[in-house]
Amino acid sequence: MDVLHTSVMGDEVLRYLAPENEQGELLIDATLGEGGHSELFLKHHPGLSVIGLDADGVILERARERLAPFGGRVKLEQAWFDEYLANYSEDERPTRALFDLGISIFHYRASGRGFSFSVDEPLDMRLSPSAEVSAAEFIAEAPEARLAEVFFLYGEERFSRRFARAIVARRVERPIFTAKDLADIIWGASPAQYRHGRLHPATRSFQALRILVNSELERLPRALQHACRVLAIGGRIGVISFHSLEDRIVKHFFREISKACICPPELPICKCGGTARFEVLTKKPVYPSDQESRDNPPSRSARLRVIRKLAEPVGQAEVASA
């Protein structure tokens, strides 16, 4: 199979998430993609099994072909990771979970869904047909203020209002159907000095649309919460993020869940026992090596954070009734 995507930080992920036992451990690869990380684990740890999740059925089939040599050690599910983990019903609890956030190079180069602003293809951006609204539908219907808000909040785009104004003016004349249509509008609305930087002027706006369409920032904390719940004691969760919005969510979640006391602030004394249930193993994020950053430029913005489960979490209901 012609693999398009190079999985980032393979050595670091293997080091932090290596199974403690060579038999009977289970990894949930919550963002399977083309299966690169899962393939690494399956090759290095012959006793490990993998449940691979992806919302995109097309890329899931590519992973199925790639991982076929590992036979019954692999189970693949087409699902949003937060929904799958919320309803996790397997008898075996995972000892490792990996989230490699963002999207695959496959989506930019071969999905045909408008993730890339350099290709003239339909402006869809949905990873799964179950996503309610395509990028084109949002662009066609959203008020100018909402467009600007999305570009600013999800893309951290400083010219969000300018771009939103240009989009609304253009769609009055004719519909915006393709990724190239949208990229050209943003390019035309960009200040001259903004057109010659390291990033294409449409980069942040396209990121914002993808995040919105797939509810990425809403799904992430829910998925982490459910992953912590189903994880076996002693298990580890690793998260690779690629932009500050994702990383802030992960950093905050790990910090909060690893606190010794989880009692509500209105309680005058601790009732939860004051014992930490999780431990952050990466006090600072782990970055790709210099060599990987040179060999695989998209990896340069990656950062890895890892947490370990020490004990079962105490629910807020239990704390309140203690």
C-alpha positions in Angstrom: 0.0 0.0 0.0 1.2 3.5 -0.8 1.3 5.2 2.6 0.9 8.9 2.4 1.2 9.9 6.1 4.4 9.6 8.3 3.4 9.1 11.9 5.2 11.6 14.1 7.3 11.0 17.2 7.3 7.2 16.8 10.3 6.7 19.1 9.0 9.0 21.8 5.5 7.4 21.7 7.0 3.9 22.0 9.2 5.0 24.9 6.5 6.6 26.9 3.7 4.1 26.1 5.7 0.8 26.0 3.7 -2.0 27.6 5.0 -3.2 31.0 4.1 -6.8 30.2 4.7 -8.4 26.9 1.5 -10.4 27.0 -2.2 -9.4 27.4 -2.0 -5.6 27.1 -4.4 -3.5 25.0 -3.7 -0.2 23.2 -6.6 2.0 22.0 -5.3 4.0 19.1 -8.0 6.6 19.2 -6.9 8.4 16.0 -5.8 5.5 13.8 -5.4 7.3 10.5 -3.3 5.1 8.2 -2.2 3.0 11.1 1.4 4.0 11.5 1.6 4.2 15.3 -0.4 1.0 15.7 2.0 -0.8 13.3 5.0 0.3 15.4 3.4 -1.0 18.6 2.4 -4.3 17.0 5.8 -4.9 15.5 7.7 -4.0 18.7 5.4 -5.7 21.2 4.2 -9.1 19.8 1.9 -9.7 22.8 0.0 -6.4 22.4 -3.5 -6.1 20.9 -4.9 -2.9 19.3 -8.3 -1.3 19.0 -8.1 1.3 16.3 -10.6 4.1 15.9 -11.2 6.6 13.2 -14.3 8.6 12.2 -13.3 8.4 8.5 -14.3 5.1 6.9 -12.1 5.7 3.9 -8.8 6.0 5.8 -9.9 3.2 8.1 -9.9 0.8 5.1 -6.4 2.0 4.3 -5.3 1.1 7.8 -7.1 -2.2 7.6 -5.0 -3.2 4.6 -1.8 -2.0 6.3 -2.5 -3.9 9.5 -3.9 -7.1 8.0 -0.6 -9.0 8.6 -1.3 -8.8 12.4 -4.6 -10.7 12.1 -6.7 -11.1 15.2 -4.5 -8.8 17.3 -6.2 -5.8 15.6 -9.8 -4.7 15.9 -10.9 -1.6 13.9 -14.0 0.6 14.6 -15.3 3.5 12.6 -16.3 5.9 15.3 -15.7 9.3 16.8 -13.3 8.7 19.7 -15.4 10.4 22.3 -18.5 8.5 21.4 -16.7 5.1 21.3 -15.0 5.6 24.7 -18.3 6.9 26.3 -19.9 3.5 25.4 -16.8 1.3 25.8 -18.1 -2.2 26.4 -15.1 -4.5 25.9 -14.3 -7.0 28.6 -10.7 -6.0 28.6 -9.7 -2.6 29.9 -7.0 -0.8 27.8 -3.6 -0.4 29.4 -2.5 2.3 26.8 -4.3 4.9 24.8 -3.0 7.2 22.1 -4.5 10.3 20.6 -2.6 11.8 17.6 -4.7 14.9 17.0 -5.3 16.8 13.8 -5.7 15.1 10.4 -3.5 12.9 8.2 -1.6 14.0 5.1 -3.9 11.6 3.3 -6.8 14.1 3.9 -4.8 17.0 2.4 -3.6 15.0 -0.6 -6.1 12.4 -1.5 -9.4 12.7 0.4 -11.1 15.0 -2.1 -12.9 16.8 0.7 -11.3 20.3 0.5 -8.9 20.2 3.4 -6.2 21.7 1.2 -6.4 25.3 -0.1 -4.1 24.4 -3.0 -6.5 21.9 -4.6 -9.7 22.7 -6.5 -12.1 20.2 -4.8 -15.4 20.4 -3.0 -15.3 22.4 0.3 -16.5 19.6 2.6 -14.0 19.0 5.4 -16.1 16.4 7.2 -14.2 13.4 8.5 -17.4 11.4 8.8 -20.8 11.8 7.0 -22.3 11.9 10.5 -20.9 15.5 10.9 -23.9 17.7 10.5 -22.7 20.6 8.4 -20.1 20.7 5.7 -17.6 23.6 5.5 -19.4 24.9 2.3 -22.8 24.9 4.1 -21.4 26.8 7.0 -19.7 29.3 4.7 -22.9 29.8 2.8 -25.2 30.3 5.8 -23.2 31.7 8.7 -23.7 35.5 9.5 -20.6 37.6 9.0 -20.1 37.9 12.8 -20.2 34.2 13.3 -17.6 33.6 10.5 -15.3 36.1 12.1 -15.8 34.5 15.5 -14.9 31.0 14.2 -11.8 32.2 12.3 -10.6 34.0 15.4 -11.5 31.4 18.1 -10.5 28.2 16.2 -7.9 29.6 13.9 -6.4 32.4 16.0 -6.7 34.5 12.8 -5.9 38.2 13.4 -7.7 39.2 10.1 -10.8 37.2 10.9 -13.2 40.2 10.4 -11.6 41.2 7.2 -11.9 37.6 5.8 -15.5 37.2 7.0 -16.5 40.5 5.3 -14.9 39.4 2.0 -16.6 36.0 2.1 -20.1 37.6 2.7 -19.5 40.0 -0.1 -18.5 37.2 -2.5 -21.3 34.8 -1.7 -23.8 37.6 -2.6 -22.4 37.4 -6.1 -22.1 33.6 -6.4 -21.8 30.5 -4.2 -18.5 29.3 -2.7 -18.3 25.6 -3.5 -14.6 24.7 -3.6 -11.6 25.0 -1.4 -9.8 27.0 -4.0 -12.7 29.4 -4.3 -12.4 30.1 -0.5 -8.6 30.3 -0.6 -8.7 32.8 -3.4 -11.2 35.0 -1.5 -9.0 35.0 1.6 -5.9 35.7 -0.5 -7.5 38.6 -2.1 -8.6 40.0 1.2 -5.2 39.7 2.9 -2.8 42.6 3.4 0.0 42.5 0.9 2.6 41.7 3.6 0.5 38.8 4.8 0.8 37.0 1.5 4.5 36.4 1.6 4.9 34.9 5.1 5.8 31.3 6.0 2.1 30.3 5.9 -0.5 30.8 3.2 -3.0 33.4 4.4 -5.8 30.8 4.3 -4.0 28.3 6.6 -5.6 29.4 9.9 -9.1 29.9 8.5 -9.0 26.4 6.9 -7.9 25.0 10.3 -10.8 26.8 12.0 -13.4 25.4 9.6 -12.1 21.9 10.0 -12.2 22.2 13.8 -15.7 23.6 13.7 -17.1 21.1 11.2 -15.8 18.1 13.1 -16.4 19.5 16.6 -12.8 18.7 17.4 -12.3 20.9 20.5 -15.6 19.8 22.0 -14.9 16.1 21.5 -11.3 16.2 22.9 -12.0 16.8 26.6 -14.9 14.4 26.5 -12.7 11.7 25.0 -10.0 12.3 27.6 -12.5 12.0 30.4 -13.9 8.7 29.1 -10.4 7.4 28.4 -9.3 8.0 32.0 -12.4 6.2 33.2 -12.0 3.0 31.2 -8.1 2.9 31.5 -6.7 0.1 33.6 -4.9 1.1 36.8 -1.2 1.6 35.9 -2.2 2.5 32.3 -1.0 5.5 30.3 -2.6 7.9 27.9 -0.5 9.8 25.4 -1.7 12.8 23.4 0.1 14.4 20.5 -1.2 17.9 19.6 -0.2 20.2 16.8 -1.5 23.6 17.8 -2.0 25.7 20.9 -5.8 25.3 21.1 -5.5 21.5 21.4 -2.4 21.6 23.7 -4.1 24.0 26.1 -7.0 21.6 26.5 -4.7 18.7 27.1 -2.5 20.5 29.5 -5.4 21.9 31.6 -7.1 18.5 31.6 -4.0 16.6 32.8 -3.3 19.2 35.4 -6.8 19.1 36.9 -7.2 15.3 36.9 -3.8 14.8 38.5 -4.6 17.0 41.5 -4.6 15.2 44.9 -7.9 16.8 45.9 -10.8 16.9 43.5 -13.4 18.3 46.0 -15.6 21.2 44.8 -14.1 24.5 46.0 -17.2 25.2 48.1 -16.4 22.3 50.4 -14.6 23.6 53.5 -12.6 20.4 54.0 -11.3 17.6 51.8 -13.7 14.7 51.5 -12.2 12.8 48.6 -9.2 11.5 50.5 -6.7 13.8 49.0 -4.9 11.1 47.1 -3.9 11.7 43.5 -5.5 9.3 41.0 -3.3 10.3 38.0 0.3 11.4 37.5 1.5 13.6 34.7 4.7 11.9 33.3 5.6 14.8 31.1 6.0 17.9 33.2 6.8 19.8 30.0 5.7 18.6 26.5 8.0 16.3 24.6 9.0 17.6 21.2 10.2 15.8 18.0 14.0 15.3 17.7 15.9 17.7 15.5 16.4 14.9 13.0 12.7 14.2 12.7 11.9 17.9 12.3 14.3 18.0 9.4 13.2 14.8 7.8 9.4 15.3 8.3 8.7 19.1 8.5 5.0 18.7 9.5 6.2 17.1 12.8 7.8 20.4 13.9 4.7 21.6 15.6 4.0 18.3 17.4 4.1 18.0 21.2 3.5 14.9 23.3 2.0 14.8 26.8 1.5 11.6 28.8 -0.4 10.7 32.0 -0.5 7.6 34.1 -3.5 6.2 36.1 -2.6 5.5 39.7 -6.1 4.6 41.1 -9.8 4.7 40.1 -11.1 8.3 40.1 -13.5 9.3 42.8 -16.8 10.6 41.3 -18.1 14.0 42.4 -21.3 12.3 43.6 -19.2 10.2 46.0 -17.3 13.2 47.2 -20.5 15.2 47.8 -22.0 12.3 49.9 -18.9 11.5 51.8 
